[in-house]
Amino acid sequence: MREFTVPAPFSIEDDASVVDSVFAHERSRPDLVVYRRATRDGWEDVRAGDFAAQVRAVAKGLIASGVTQGDRVALMSATRFEWPLMDYAIWSAGAVTVPVYETSSADQVRWILENSGAVAAVVETVAHSNILADILPDLPGVTTVLQIDASPEKVGAVDVLVDAGRDIADSDVTDRIAALRASDPATLVFTSGTTGRPKGCVLSHANLVAESRGIAASAIGTMLVEGRSTLMFLPMAHVLARAVSIAAFDRGATLGHTHDIPHLVDNFGSFQPHFILSVPRVFEKVYNTARQKAHSDGKGKIFDAAADTAVAFSKARDTGGASIVLRAKHALFDRLVYGKLRTALGGRCELAISGGAPLGERLAHFYRGIGVTIYEGYGLTETTAAAAVNTPDEQKIGTVGKPLPGNAVRIAQDGEILLKGGVVFDGYWKNDDATAEALTDGWFHTGDLGAVDEDGFISITGRKKEIIVTAGGKNVSPAGLEDSLRASTLISQAMVVGDQKPYIGALITVDAEAFPGWKQRNGKDESATVADLTSDPDLIAEIDAAVAEANKSVSHAEGIKKYRILPGDFTEEGGELTPTMKLKRNVVQKSYASDIEAIYSK
């Protein structure tokens, strides 16, 4: 099977825009709780009528500030209620949102604002304002900078805009929205860039509406309804969090926001989401933290047996159902272990959606086995987030699901995955060469390698540009090995190497959160650093076991023969990771060239 299409049961009107639902909710069900806003006293309900009024008032302020139809407005903030408020207000003013990660450096911010031609920027903090102040002399087009957080020197951006727009008529906002066309750009999302300068993906209102309606038309849509809720904690600058937020809002689900990742479990407990959107690393962390705690408390054997039972119970669902013995073991561990894990996710989480990177098959079976099924999806910024997803009606663990309604997948002769449909962008901002390279007759070249089965389920096998060719001519995709290594409780990051080398090697970093517990369990000095223990037999034995497990998934020639434990982790601040936790391989290869060479030295 080389191609598979899922027809769209919907159409998109020429004048449709992603902001339409804000005012549709206001007219039809103004008391609908669309957001729960974090306050010092807990979570405060925000109703559709009140939210629409706030969006309108902020949009009027943008108009009063000189923002015209089609202008670009940058938005640099962590995940919080003001993010969608500003996003919808920018659209209501007829403008185009340019998201900027709150962790971006001054050089990255300068490039994005300069390349996009932004006329205004809304930032979150004093630190962000200071970045803008330093680079504004290089950006004469940016005439307005507003800060969301109030400070002794600044009034908060929302209050500033509401006050500025008091003399603007509501009809001015209505006219701006009416002038929008579905084909108009809604947002310029700059790819985080694992190599070179980030490229601005032009996503239209039609792209965002197609994504929202495609999700709604799938079985995932049954969760995105009034009375259901989700807590967004991924960066809203990332297209995945934004697209799913829009789909949930359109359907009437309630959204909350937090960027307090260290206290995420506490926030789950207070918010109690019905479903969660995340990336695999968070699911790995929840599992690894629980396993580490169990082992530290002397209950490691119980936890490991419970995990194996959950995986077996999930796999049995695909092969005729669990035996009586397996069901009995599962019921026992449900009382002892699984219930506590579900409580860690808020107590009423029914499912999760995973995207942004591959989810390990064992981890997917584990979560399904404990009663929180993770539905893995697949997409890129250029496809407005999800182009395919597993759903409650149609799921095959180990795949990323079938195309969303209105989209198609094709496998090229060299194995590359091509995508086509309503979610596929029209091109890169001011970059015709890159656009021509990425799009052929409407088919987007993803750069990923994979396959499509007879039912339309897509499997990812690697990245086309990340294929390692050993000195012996063996082609090796590093993704699967790296995913398996990161599943280890003790491993944080891994990068497989070996291009033009005699065998495959790996750089491995140790998880800073798991390391103290490991030292305690293994009788190591609590003050010892990773650098102190890189030759420790117990640490080596633990990493050896993880490497051996990873090697089970590949042939002998593709297996990792040697590795190097690094003294520190890869970080976004260090330049080795993108804001979405993807490896910048070229940076790692340059920064750790001597470590890579040491793998191959005799």
C-alpha positions in Angstrom: 0.0 0.0 0.0 1.6 3.2 -1.2 -1.2 5.7 -0.7 -4.2 6.1 1.6 -6.9 8.9 1.7 -9.5 9.7 4.4 -12.2 11.9 2.8 -13.4 15.0 4.6 -17.0 15.0 5.9 -16.9 18.8 6.0 -16.1 21.7 3.8 -14.5 25.1 4.7 -16.3 28.2 3.6 -14.3 30.9 1.8 -14.9 33.4 4.6 -14.2 31.0 7.5 -11.6 32.0 10.1 -10.3 30.4 13.2 -11.7 33.2 15.4 -15.3 32.7 14.3 -16.0 30.2 17.2 -15.2 32.9 19.8 -18.2 34.9 18.8 -20.3 31.9 17.8 -20.0 30.7 21.5 -20.9 34.2 22.7 -24.1 34.2 20.7 -25.2 30.6 21.2 -24.0 29.7 24.7 -22.5 32.6 26.6 -22.4 30.7 29.9 -20.2 27.9 28.6 -17.0 27.6 30.6 -14.4 27.8 28.0 -11.4 28.3 30.3 -10.4 27.8 33.9 -7.8 30.5 34.7 -5.1 29.9 37.3 -5.3 32.3 40.3 -3.7 32.4 43.7 -6.9 30.9 45.1 -7.2 28.1 42.6 -9.0 27.8 39.2 -11.4 30.6 38.1 -14.1 29.9 35.5 -14.1 32.0 32.3 -17.3 31.9 30.4 -17.7 32.2 26.7 -19.5 35.6 26.8 -16.9 37.1 29.1 -14.0 35.7 27.0 -15.5 37.1 23.8 -15.8 40.5 25.4 -12.2 40.4 26.5 -11.0 39.3 23.0 -13.0 42.2 21.5 -11.7 44.8 23.9 -8.0 43.7 23.4 -8.5 43.6 19.6 -9.8 47.2 19.7 -6.7 48.1 21.6 -4.5 46.6 18.9 -6.4 48.5 16.2 -5.9 51.7 18.2 -2.2 50.9 18.4 -1.9 51.0 14.7 -2.2 47.3 13.8 -3.8 47.0 10.4 -5.3 44.1 8.4 -2.6 41.5 7.6 0.0 42.9 10.0 2.2 40.5 11.9 2.2 40.6 15.7 4.7 38.6 17.7 3.6 36.8 20.9 6.4 35.7 23.3 5.0 34.0 26.4 4.9 30.8 28.4 1.7 28.8 28.5 -0.9 30.8 30.3 -4.5 32.2 29.9 -3.3 35.4 28.2 -1.8 33.4 25.3 -5.1 32.4 23.7 -6.6 35.7 24.7 -3.9 37.6 22.7 -4.0 35.0 19.9 -7.7 35.4 19.3 -7.5 39.2 19.7 -4.7 39.4 17.1 -6.9 37.5 14.7 -9.9 39.6 15.6 -7.9 42.7 14.6 -7.3 41.0 11.2 -3.7 40.4 12.0 -1.3 37.4 11.9 0.2 35.9 15.1 3.9 35.1 15.1 4.6 32.8 18.1 8.0 33.1 19.8 9.2 30.5 22.4 9.6 32.2 25.8 13.1 30.6 26.0 14.3 32.1 22.8 17.6 33.9 22.7 18.0 37.6 21.6 19.4 36.4 18.2 16.5 34.1 17.7 13.9 36.8 18.6 15.7 39.3 16.3 15.6 36.9 13.4 11.9 36.0 13.8 10.7 39.6 14.2 12.9 40.8 11.4 12.0 38.0 9.0 8.3 38.2 9.7 8.1 41.9 9.4 6.3 42.2 12.8 4.9 45.6 13.7 4.2 44.8 17.3 5.3 42.4 20.0 3.5 41.2 23.1 5.9 39.6 25.6 5.4 38.1 29.0 8.1 39.2 31.4 10.6 41.9 32.3 13.3 39.7 31.0 11.5 39.5 27.6 11.1 43.2 27.6 14.8 43.6 28.2 15.6 41.4 25.2 13.3 43.5 23.0 14.9 46.7 24.3 18.3 45.5 23.3 17.3 44.5 19.7 14.7 47.2 18.9 17.3 49.5 17.3 17.7 46.7 14.7 14.0 46.4 14.2 12.6 49.8 13.1 9.3 48.1 11.9 8.4 47.1 15.5 6.6 50.2 16.8 4.8 48.7 19.8 6.0 46.4 22.6 3.7 45.4 25.4 4.4 43.2 28.5 1.8 40.8 29.9 3.1 40.8 33.5 2.5 44.1 35.2 5.5 45.6 37.0 6.3 48.9 38.8 7.4 50.3 35.5 4.7 48.8 33.3 0.9 48.3 33.2 0.0 44.8 32.0 -0.6 44.5 28.3 -4.2 43.5 28.6 -5.1 46.6 30.6 -3.1 48.8 28.3 -4.9 47.5 25.2 -8.3 47.6 26.8 -7.8 51.2 27.8 -6.3 52.1 24.4 -9.3 50.7 22.5 -12.1 52.4 24.4 -12.9 54.8 21.6 -12.8 52.1 18.9 -16.2 50.9 17.8 -17.1 47.2 18.2 -18.0 47.3 14.5 -14.4 47.9 13.6 -13.5 44.5 15.0 -16.5 43.0 13.2 -15.4 44.5 10.0 -11.8 43.2 10.4 -13.1 39.7 11.0 -15.5 39.9 8.0 -12.6 40.9 5.8 -10.7 37.7 6.6 -10.6 34.9 4.1 -9.9 31.3 4.8 -6.9 31.5 2.5 -5.4 34.4 4.5 -2.4 33.7 6.7 -3.4 33.2 10.3 0.0 32.6 11.8 3.7 32.4 10.9 5.1 29.5 13.0 8.9 29.4 12.8 10.2 25.9 13.0 12.5 25.5 16.0 15.3 24.6 13.7 17.6 21.6 14.4 19.9 23.0 11.7 20.3 26.5 10.3 17.9 29.4 10.6 14.2 28.7 11.5 11.8 28.9 8.6 8.5 30.6 8.9 5.6 28.2 8.1 2.6 30.1 6.8 -0.5 28.5 8.2 -3.8 29.9 6.9 -7.1 30.1 8.7 -8.2 27.3 6.4 -5.3 25.1 7.7 -6.3 25.7 11.3 -10.0 25.2 10.7 -9.2 22.0 8.7 -7.1 20.7 11.7 -9.9 21.5 14.2 -12.7 20.0 12.1 -10.5 17.0 11.2 -9.9 16.3 14.9 -13.6 16.8 15.6 -14.6 14.4 12.8 -12.4 11.7 14.3 -13.2 9.7 17.4 -10.9 12.0 19.4 -13.7 14.6 18.9 -15.9 12.7 21.4 -13.6 13.9 24.2 -13.6 17.5 23.0 -17.1 18.4 24.2 -18.8 20.5 26.9 -18.1 19.1 30.3 -14.7 17.7 29.4 -11.5 19.5 30.2 -7.7 19.5 29.5 -4.7 21.2 31.1 -2.3 22.6 28.6 1.3 22.6 29.7 3.2 22.3 26.4 4.5 25.6 25.0 1.7 27.4 23.1 4.3 28.6 20.7 4.4 25.0 19.5 1.9 24.2 16.8 0.7 20.9 18.5 -0.5 22.6 21.7 -2.1 25.5 19.8 -3.9 23.3 17.3 -5.4 21.0 19.9 -6.3 24.0 22.0 -8.2 25.5 19.1 -10.0 22.2 18.4 -11.0 21.8 22.1 -12.2 25.4 22.2 -14.2 25.0 19.0 -16.0 22.0 20.4 -16.8 23.6 23.8 -14.3 21.7 26.1 -12.8 23.6 29.0 -9.1 24.5 28.9 -6.6 25.4 31.6 -3.0 26.4 31.3 0.2 26.0 33.3 3.9 26.2 32.6 4.9 25.1 36.1 6.4 21.7 35.0 8.1 20.9 38.3 4.6 21.0 40.0 2.7 19.4 37.1 1.4 16.5 39.2 0.0 19.0 41.8 -1.6 20.9 39.0 -3.1 17.7 37.6 -4.5 17.1 41.0 -6.2 20.4 41.4 -7.4 20.8 37.8 -8.3 17.1 37.2 -8.3 17.0 33.4 -10.3 14.4 31.5 -7.6 14.2 28.8 -4.0 15.3 28.4 -1.9 16.4 25.5 1.8 15.8 25.9 5.1 14.7 24.3 6.6 11.3 25.0 9.2 12.7 27.4 6.6 13.7 29.9 5.0 10.2 29.8 8.5 8.7 30.2 9.1 11.0 33.2 5.9 10.0 35.0 6.7 6.3 34.5 10.4 6.6 35.5 9.6 8.8 38.5 7.1 6.3 39.8 9.5 3.4 39.1 12.4 5.1 40.8 10.3 5.9 43.9 9.1 2.3 44.1 12.6 1.0 44.0 13.8 3.6 46.5 11.0 2.5 48.9 11.9 -1.2 48.5 8.9 -1.9 46.3 10.7 -2.2 43.0 9.8 -5.8 42.4 6.1 -5.1 42.9 6.2 -2.1 40.5 8.2 -4.0 37.8 5.7 -6.9 38.0 2.8 -4.5 37.8 4.4 -2.8 34.8 4.9 -6.2 33.0 1.3 -7.1 33.8 0.0 -3.9 32.4 1.9 -4.4 29.2 0.8 -8.0 28.9 -2.9 -7.0 29.6 -2.7 -4.3 26.9 -1.2 -6.7 24.3 -3.9 -9.3 25.1 -6.5 -6.8 24.0 -5.1 -7.1 20.5 -4.9 -10.9 20.6 -8.3 -12.1 21.8 -8.3 -10.8 25.4 -6.7 -11.5 28.7 -6.7 -14.9 30.4 -8.4 -15.4 33.8 -5.0 -15.4 35.5 -3.9 -12.3 33.8 -7.2 -10.5 34.6 -6.7 -11.5 38.3 -3.2 -10.2 38.4 -4.3 -7.0 36.7 -7.1 -6.4 39.2 -4.6 -6.9 42.1 -2.1 -4.4 40.7 -4.9 -2.0 39.8 -5.5 -1.7 43.6 -1.8 -1.6 44.5 -0.2 0.4 41.7 -2.3 1.6 38.8 -4.8 3.6 40.8 -1.9 5.7 42.3 -0.6 6.4 38.8 -4.0 7.5 37.6 -4.2 9.8 40.7 -0.9 11.3 39.6 -2.6 12.4 36.4 -5.5 14.0 38.3 -7.7 11.0 39.0 -10.2 11.3 36.1 -7.9 11.3 33.0 -9.4 8.9 30.5 -7.0 9.3 27.6 -3.9 11.2 26.4 -2.7 12.3 23.1 1.0 12.1 22.3 2.9 13.9 19.5 6.1 15.7 18.7 8.3 12.6 18.8 7.9 8.8 18.7 6.3 7.1 21.7 7.9 3.7 22.6 5.6 0.7 22.0 6.2 -0.7 25.6 5.3 2.7 27.1 2.1 2.8 25.0 1.1 -0.7 26.2 1.9 0.2 29.8 -0.4 3.3 29.9 -3.2 1.5 28.1 -2.8 -1.4 30.6 -3.2 0.9 33.6 -6.3 2.5 32.1 -5.0 5.7 30.5 -4.7 5.0 26.8 -2.2 7.2 24.9 -3.2 7.9 21.3 -0.1 8.6 19.3 -0.4 11.1 16.4 1.9 12.4 13.8 2.5 15.7 12.0 4.8 18.7 11.6 4.5 22.4 11.8 4.0 22.3 8.0 0.9 20.1 8.5 -0.7 22.3 11.2 0.3 19.7 13.9 -1.6 16.3 13.5 -2.0 14.9 10.0 -2.7 11.5 11.4 -3.7 10.1 14.8 -4.8 6.9 16.5 -8.3 7.2 18.0 -10.5 5.3 20.4 -12.3 3.7 17.4 -9.1 2.9 15.4 -5.8 2.2 17.2 -2.7 0.2 16.4 0.0 0.6 19.0 3.3 1.1 17.3 1.8 3.2 14.6 0.9 6.9 14.5 -2.6 6.3 13.3 -4.5 7.0 10.1 -4.7 10.3 8.3 -7.2 12.8 9.8 -10.4 13.3 7.7 -9.5 15.4 4.7 -6.0 14.2 4.4 -3.9 11.6 2.5 -0.6 9.9 2.9 1.7 8.5 0.2 5.0 6.6 0.5 7.6 7.7 -2.0 9.9 5.2 -3.8 12.7 6.0 -1.3 10.4 5.4 1.6 9.7 9.1 2.4 6.3 9.9 3.9 4.4 12.5 1.8 1.3 14.2 3.1 -1.5 16.1 1.3 -4.8 17.7 2.4 -6.4 20.6 4.2 -3.8 20.8 7.0 -0.8 21.1 4.6 0.6 24.6 4.5 1.1 26.6 1.3 4.7 27.4 1.9 7.5 29.1 3.8 7.5 32.8 4.4 9.7 34.7 1.9 11.5 31.4 1.0 10.4 30.2 -2.4 13.4 27.8 -2.8 12.5 26.0 0.5 8.8 25.9 -0.5 9.6 24.4 -3.9 11.8 21.7 -2.3 9.1 20.8 0.3 6.0 20.8 -1.9 5.3 18.8 -5.1 1.8 19.0 -6.6 0.4 19.7 -3.1 2.3 16.8 -1.5 4.5 17.8 1.4 7.8 16.0 1.7 8.1 15.3 5.4 11.7 14.1 5.5 10.5 11.1 7.6 10.7 7.5 6.5 7.9 5.1 7.0 5.2 2.8 5.7 1.4 2.6 5.4 -0.5 -0.7 6.0 -3.6 -1.9 4.2 -5.8 -0.2 6.8 -4.1 3.2 6.4 -2.1 3.1 9.6 1.3 4.9 9.3 4.5 3.7 10.8 7.6 5.9 11.2 11.0 4.2 10.8 13.3 7.2 10.9 14.4 10.6 9.5 15.6 10.7 5.9 18.4 13.2 6.7 19.4 11.4 9.9 20.2 8.1 8.3 23.7 6.9 9.4 25.8 5.1 6.8 28.6 3.1 8.5 32.0 2.6 6.9 30.7 -0.9 5.8 27.8 0.7 4.0 25.1 -0.3 6.5 22.2 2.2 6.6 21.0 2.8 10.2 18.2 4.9 11.5 19.0 6.2 14.9 15.5 7.1 16.1 14.4 3.7 17.3 17.7 3.1 19.3 17.5 6.5 20.9 13.8 6.1 21.9 14.6 2.8 23.5 17.6 4.2 25.4 15.5 7.1 26.7 13.0 4.7 28.1 15.5 3.7 30.7 14.9 5.3 34.1 18.5 6.5 34.4 19.0 7.8 30.9 17.9 11.4 30.0 19.2 11.8 26.4 21.0 9.7 23.8 22.4 10.4 20.4 23.5 7.5 18.1 26.6 8.1 16.0 28.6 6.2 13.5 28.4 7.9 10.1 31.4 6.6 8.1 32.6 4.8 11.2 33.2 1.0 11.5 30.3 0.5 13.9 27.5 2.3 15.7 28.2 4.1 18.9 26.2 6.4 21.2 26.5 9.5 23.5 24.4 9.0 26.6 23.5 11.4 29.4 22.2 10.6 32.9 18.9 11.9 34.2 19.5 14.4 36.9 16.3 13.6 38.7 16.9 9.8 38.7 20.6 10.0 39.6 20.3 10.7 43.4 18.0 7.8 43.9 20.2 5.5 41.9 23.3 6.6 44.0 21.4 5.9 47.2 20.2 2.4 46.1 23.7 1.5 44.9 25.6 2.8 48.0 27.4 5.6 46.2 28.6 8.8 47.9 25.6 11.3 47.6 28.0 14.1 46.6 29.4 12.1 43.7 28.7 13.6 40.2 28.1 11.8 37.0 31.6 12.8 36.0 32.9 11.0 39.1 31.2 7.8 38.2 31.5 7.4 34.5 33.8 4.4 35.0 31.8 3.0 38.0 31.0 -0.7 37.4 27.4 -0.4 38.7 26.6 2.6 36.5 28.2 0.9 33.5 26.2 -2.3 34.2 22.9 -0.2 34.3 23.7 1.5 31.0 24.9 -1.8 29.5 21.5 -3.3 30.2 19.7 -0.4 28.6 22.0 -0.7 25.5 21.4 -4.4 25.3 17.6 -3.8 25.5 17.8 -1.2 22.7 19.9 -3.6 20.5 17.2 -6.2 20.6 15.2 -4.1 18.2 17.8 -4.0 15.4 20.2 -6.4 13.6 23.6 -7.1 15.0 25.2 -4.8 12.4 22.9 -1.9 13.5 23.4 -2.4 17.2 25.4 -0.1 19.5 28.9 -1.5 20.1 30.3 1.3 22.3 29.0 4.3 24.1 30.2 7.3 26.1 28.6 8.5 29.3 28.7 12.3 29.2 29.3 14.3 32.5 26.3 16.6 31.8 23.0 16.6 30.1 21.9 18.1 26.7 19.9 21.2 27.3 18.1 23.9 25.4 20.3 26.5 27.1 23.4 24.7 26.0 22.1 24.7 22.4 21.9 20.9 22.1 18.1 20.8 22.2 15.3 22.7 20.5 12.4 24.1 22.7 10.5 20.9 21.8 13.3 18.7 23.1 14.6 17.6 19.6 18.3 17.0 19.3 20.3 19.5 17.4 22.6 16.8 16.0 25.0 19.1 14.3 25.5 21.1 17.6 26.1 17.9 19.6 28.5 16.5 17.0 30.5 19.7 17.1 30.4 20.2 20.9 31.2 16.6 21.7 33.5 15.8 18.8 36.3 14.5 21.1 33.9 12.2 22.9 32.7 10.8 19.6 36.2 10.3 18.5 37.0 8.5 21.8 34.3 5.9 21.0 36.3 4.9 18.0 39.8 5.2 19.4 41.6 2.0 20.1 
